[in-house]
Every structure is written in C-alpha cells, then in structure tokens.
Amino acid sequence: MEFPDVTIAVSELEHELENAKEKYSDASFEVFLVQKYESEISMQVLDIHSIAQSMRMYVAVRAAVNKQIGFTFTTSSYDFDSIFDRAYKIAKVSPKHEYFEGFPYFDKYPAVEGLIDYDITNFDTDVLCEYGHRIIESMRDVSFDVRIRGRLNVFTQVKRIFNTEGLDVESASTGMSLFAMMISNENDIVGGAVADTYYGHSIDIDFEKFSSDLAQRALNNHQGKPISSFTGDVLLVGDASAMLIDSILSMAFNGEHILTNRSPFTNRINEQVFSDNISLYSDGRLEGGFFSSPFDDEGAPTKRVSLVENGVVKGFMTDSETAKGLGISESTGNARRQDPESPPKIMPLNLVFSEGETSLQEAIASIKKGLIIRRISGNGSFVTGNISGIAKEATIIEDGELTKAVRKTMLAGNVYDWLKDNLQPLRGLMARAHLMVPPLLLSNVKIVGTK
Amino acid sequence: MIDNLIDAIDYFSPEADYLEIRYHKRIRNGVLVKNGMATASSGKLEGIFVRALIANAWGSYSIDSLDRQSIFHGIEMAIRSAESAIGLKHKSVHLADVEVNEDIVRPHVEIDPLDISIEDKVSRIQEIDKQVHEFNSKIVSSSTNYFDVSDTKYILTSEGTQLELYDTKVSLYISAVAKDGAETSVASSRIAQTGGYERLNDEAVDGLIKTVGERAINLLGAPMPPSGIATVILGPQLVRLLAHEALGHSVEADIVEAGSALRYKIHQQIAPSFLNFIDDKIGYPYDYGSLPGYDDEGVRVGTTYIIRDGILETFLHNRESAADFGVQPTGNARAQDHRFEPIIRMTNSVIFPSHGEGWGADEIIEDTREGYLLLGRNMGQADSTTEFMFGVGEIWEIKNGEKFRPYKGVTISGIAIDVLQQIDALSREIKRGFAGHCGKGQIAFTGGGGSFARTKVLIGGK
C-alpha cells in the first residue's frame, strides 16, 4: 500500500484557485485535501467476515469575504471547477465572524517523529488477513465459547493545505487501528461484552497477546452479579479513565466553550481549581501520538499547550479564530476536522493527563473494599461536571484482592469535585486514541448497586 | 454512468458467486449557528461501492472516481480482496433468495430543500437561534444546527436487480445553556425527519424552541433525584431509545450470532402479552429512519414485527444472516454511504400496545402513587446482555397521581429484558418522529417512537 500521489489533484486545485482569485478579488480561499488508501478486515463470531479496500479523496474549500466564511466539500474531482464558486457564494450570504482575521500564514513547523511506518507501505490484503487470522486463532485458543466482533484497519494518507495567504503544507502518515469486542457464550448464557482498541502510526502490537488477554477478560466477565450499594474506593482503568477525562475535561478546556461562556473555567486563568496532583496538557507534537502532526487542519503549527498545571488553570485549546476572540496572540494548533465534510473545529490532538507515583497493583493492594472498572457506559456534562454511568466491566476488590465480577452497578458524581478532593492519578500512562491517561483512584465514593 | 455499471457487472459476473454495485451521491447542506455566529456549508459525497462474494469470502472496494475504467478497476480489486481470504474462512456464506427488483422510487417532498437558497436557510436558522437565546433572560448560550441531505442511489446485482432510489431528510437540533448564579443547566432536542423542508414548519420549530427553552429553565435549581430502583413512566422518546438501543441491537442477527441475551429466546414470551415492537421501514414515511422502498442489498422493505403480543417473533436480517437462520431477509442491510459495506441496521423502532390494551397517558400518571416521569433524552448505550444506560433530559417526581416537582436529568439503567417484562401500562397515545444517529462503525439515520410506558429502572442520582 503505497502513499497516494496528490500531485494531479493539487495541480488542478491550484489552477482553479488561481481562477477563483482572479474572479473574486475580494475573497481569500483555503484548500484542504486528503488522499487515503485503506485496507480493512472485519471479524465476526469465529471468522474473518470481509476484506475491504478503498482509495479516497476529500477536498474542502473555505472562502472568506470580509469576515464572512463559506465552506464546501466534495469527493469528486469533477467538482473542482465549481467548488470555489460555491464556497464564495455561501460566504457572501453568511454573517460576519467577529473574530476571524483571515486564513493563517506560517512558514516554520516543528519536526514530529513517529508518523510513518514503512512496513505499512508494503502491506497487502494477504498480510492483513494473516493478522486477522492470528487474532481469531488466539481467541479460539483461549476458548471456543468466546466470539468476536471487530475491525483491523491500516492506511496511508497524504494531507495538503494551502491558502491564498501563501501557506502551503503537506504531511504523510501511516496508521493502524484495531477494535475488538469479545463476548463469552458459555452454556447458552451470553456474558457481558468486553472491548479493547489500539491506535497507532505503526504496527506496534502483539496481536496474539491482545486477543488472548481480551478473550480471558470476556470469560472473567461472563457472569457478573449484582451488588449492594456501598461507599468505597474505585479504580478507573483504560477506557473508564479515558471516558472521565474525554467527556468532561477535553470539552471544558476547549477555547470555544470558554469564549461562549459554557465552560466553568471561563475567566479563571491562574486560579487553583483542582488539587495540586492534577496536570493536563494537549500535545500535537507527541512522538508517535495518533493525532500528532506538524500542523493542524488549518495549517497552524502544533504545540504543547499546558491546560492545568498542579491544579492551576494555565490555558485553553484554540484555533486561529478563537485565539483572537480570547485575546491570545496565536492559535494553539488545535483545529481538527472530525471528518473532511466538516469545517475545522477545536479538538484535542493528544491530551495527556498527569501520572502519579503509586502503581495500579499497589493501589489494589491498599483497598479494603472497592471496585475496579475498565469501562463506563455513561453521560457527562462539562458544563456542570456531573457524570453518571454503569460499570460495564467491573470487579470487586476486597482486602487488596480482586474477587468477583459485578453488573447492574452505577457510579455517579461530580468530576470537578473529585478533581478537587478525592482523585489520585496512578503510575503508567495508557494510550487511548487521542488520550494518554493513567489509572485513576477515586477515594470514598458511592457505588450504587441493585441487590 | 448506469450503462457502465451494467456493463461492468455483466463482464465480471462469471468471476464471482455474487456481485453488487452501489452508486451513492449525497448532497448535504448545513447551517450551524452558535450564539448568533453562523457557518454555512454545502458539499457532495459521491462514489461507488462494489462487493464480491467468492468461495465464502466477501471482498469490497470503494472509489470516488466514476469513469468506466475506475468502475472496472474497482470490481477487479473487490474480487482480489475476496480472494485474499479464501482458505482462511471457517464458515460457509449463503445468501437467502430474494425477488429480482427493477424500480425507481422518489420520495414525497413538498418543498425540496435544494430549492431553498442558502441565504434563506442562514437567515432562518439565525432567527431560530435568536429566539432560543431570547426565550428567557437566563439562557446564556445557544446553538442551532440545521442540515438537509439528498441521496441518489443506484443498486445493481449480478442477479439482475436494478434500482434507482431517491431520498431526502432534514434535521434541526437546538441546545441551550441557562445560568442563574452558580446554577447551570443544559437542554437540547431535535426534529429530524424524512421529507422536505416542509417538515420544519413554523409550528414544529416553535414547539422545539419551547421544549428546549422550558427544559433549560425548569432544570435550574432542580436537585438531583435520589439513586436507586424506582417506578418510572418513560416518555415516548425514551421508549424509542429502549426499543432501539437495548432491544433492537440485541436482535440484529450479526450481534445475535456474536452473542446476545436474546439469542436463545426466539419464539418465546419475553414481554407482556399486550406489547408489540416493530422495525417500521415505511409505515410512517416521515420517520427519520424510513427507507425508499428497498434496503442497500436491493431487498424490498416493509414493517417487521420483532415482538408481537409479547413473543419474540424474529431477528433483523440481511440476506446472509437470513440464510444462516433459514428465514426471509427483513430488509435491514444499510450502508452509511458509498464508503461502507451494508450491515444489519435498524430503521424506525416503535413500541405500542395491542389493540384495546392501551391506557390514556394521563391515566398512567393518575394511577401512579410514587414514581418519576422521564422525558427527553441524551445519549444511550446498551450491550450484549441488554444492560442499558440512557441519559434523561428531564425528570418529574410523581406523587399521588400528579406531577410534583422537577429534578435534574441524570442517567438511568437496567436490563432491557427485565424492564420490558415489568411494563404494566402502555399508552394508546403513540408519538413518532423522534430521531437518532446510530453508530455501529458507520452512522445510520434512525427514528420511531412509541407509547408512554410504566416500568422500573435504576436511577443514577445523588
């Protein structure tokens, strides 16, 4: 799977951009182009189900006329001659964006390592099928009672951004993602699902271990029992820890929510809001980080941005427009397009939470009565900090030992209160897509059971 | 272009057990207004998805190019992909027989959103956002998000099916944040329907603004409800969520095969004998999940009774799973767009009582001594055991048959099969037109609704 060649598309788009500049002298334009080769297998029950390949191109154009912005996108090169006209026409009928001061221009970018694995460029579907086969066979080695639903995906991608201010940047990357959900089906009883993911720019994963560990977790989680409500300590691990941070903090420190007064941290720079063991930063340059890149999706250089330092608010994530609104001299490089059909908006690149000294094993050993939770299915509001959800893969801890799997158990509370008083990050960061999170120890919280 | 598709499928048919080509063009226009600041967008997704079945192995390829050479190359690549997995498969793949269809289906649209200028849409959505903001002086922030999608599909199979399908949907989502001193509340709701711009008429939009505005204000200062198991009356929006997330996913045949708590319950009584649950693909055409007559495998669609009079009657199937289970396909193969393979998805999920078995909605409240009325929804999830978690928009305590006081919306959970069995009252009044964007590796527009339902759930309060 070689890298896509964007030369022809870029050449055609540059030509159309020149035409648009001549035609619309009052406008400026930005072009965002992604070309991607992708291969994916889906796994179902005890088998590889299908093999998919694709060759995709997305082009998005923004036009700006006197602070009015229009956005268009297409997947078809037949639209290149009309997409600038459409963007201009939309801009002309759109209201002004108060803080928009033109598309950015930069000419210096950081070097970011770990974005390409040349092994992926040598991939073909036979190799992918072989990896899928190893995942399924490792699961079957653990038990024939465990079944899988999952996907293994590899891609090569080239991204190019240029605008009428003279900005012109291009980056290439490779990537791999693996999602697997496993369910035990022992004795005609279906157990609770367990799931795990891997995201990376390289194939840095032991497929057999990933699969056999997950299959074992599915067996362990087979028949959780309801418990009575109690107040105790809770360990949040992996996806549970990530959910807490992603659903609340990544939104609360988004510059747009500061600017629109939705975040409780508006006007609180340099104020102590959490206990001093809490730090958080966004780092678009993190080596090998899944969302690392020299530039963001409007071409601004990525940065490491401190959001919370020892419990004190230090900054917010911004794009160019929001940075101006907040009176910050330059974007923090956090403009991302969730998909190429959407205009860039502020999102974390790699969000890194502080880790502590105590290991997970030491924390387990210290707990008299508590719960370890690997996944929470729940809701959180960054406006209020309230969160509640059910523990999807959870085990009781008694006198420092993991004892039995539980179900029908809920956790509810206020994350901002926890971060002030009773949340302790443990040692060991784990990657979860755009998050690097440690296990978290919540002391003295209420667990709601149904027994 | 359709001639090139027919030529290509004819040319490659001898090389595969089955071939399917889907051309999909989606035009999408949107206006997002946040606190008065609007961003308008317009775009097009267009391309071809090809699937080949060879010796029990599926291969596929998706491309954005539409010329004859690219189409032929796409089919060749799909065949090559399938060949990669030959020999690694444990399971045989068969497709249930279906009728060969040739048809053209156009939606009933009174006002085509493509005929409304982007200028008029921007102006209207800005005005709506202004009305949300001005609904009450305590509303400090608002967001209004409009979009319309217009789909064109050609579906061709090596068996001879040739379909030309058109579809139009519109969506309007509103959210508001209210503040009063240190108290903050958030409320949101959506109208999303199949049909034209007329579905967002002034009456419907005014109702949406009122619902969101009143909810945001009511929740200010409202306490958290106590935690624990409680008697609740689920509003139709939550009943749809229960039907979709907790029950519907558990009867999708691909999930059933991987592991679902309903796997061994087929043809058994799993709900009260007065309860029915349907996946209704065309019965109420305005529902957001309605299909233009056929699914993405070219199977003609209708209404599927999943639960009839309390008995689990069928799972939801595509052609492959129908063959596995020895039943007819239910027309539930859907793909997000040309980049995705069709997988088993729900359309419109509706729970309602059997004829003559329903209560008046007010009668259910009057008959409840202690409990909660749960209205509106946030996100929802469920798993293989049918254990679910839903965010609730608004909670009212009921005392002695009357609405007493509001609480903040929190999360509720339960095991759907238990919750279903504990339903002791369903209203005759059925509300439809609720909507969701369901994620199962790809996004599907889903809709439906249902009765008010009284049952018991776990409330995750203070």
Interface residues (C-beta under 8 A of the other chain):
Chain A: I41 S42 Q44 V45 L46 D47 I48 H49 S50 I51 A52 Q53 S54 M55 R56 M57 A60 I69 G70 F71 T72 F73 T74 T75 S76 S77 Y78 D79 R86 K89 I90 V93 S94 P95 H97 E98 D124 T125 D126 L128 C129 G132 H133 R147 I148 R149 R151 M181 I183 S184 N185 D188 V190 G191 G192 A193 S229 E256 T260 N261 R262 P264 E341 S342 P343 S377 G378 N379 S381 V383 T384 N386 S388 G389 I390 K392 R407 K408 M410 L411 A412 K446 V448 T450
Chain B: R28 K34 N35 G36 M37 A38 T39 A40 S41 S42 G43 K44 L45 E46 G47 A57 W58 G59 S60 Y61 S62 I63 D64 S65 L66 M77 A78 R80 S81 A82 S84 A85 L88 K89 H90 K91 S117 I118 E119 V122 Q126 V140 S141 V177 K179 T184 S185 V186 M224 S227 G228 I229 D254 I255 E257 A258 G259 S260 A261 R263 Y264 R339 E341 N378 M379 Q381 D383 S384 T385 E387 M389 G391 K408 V410 T411 S413 G414 I415 G441 L458 G460 G461 K462
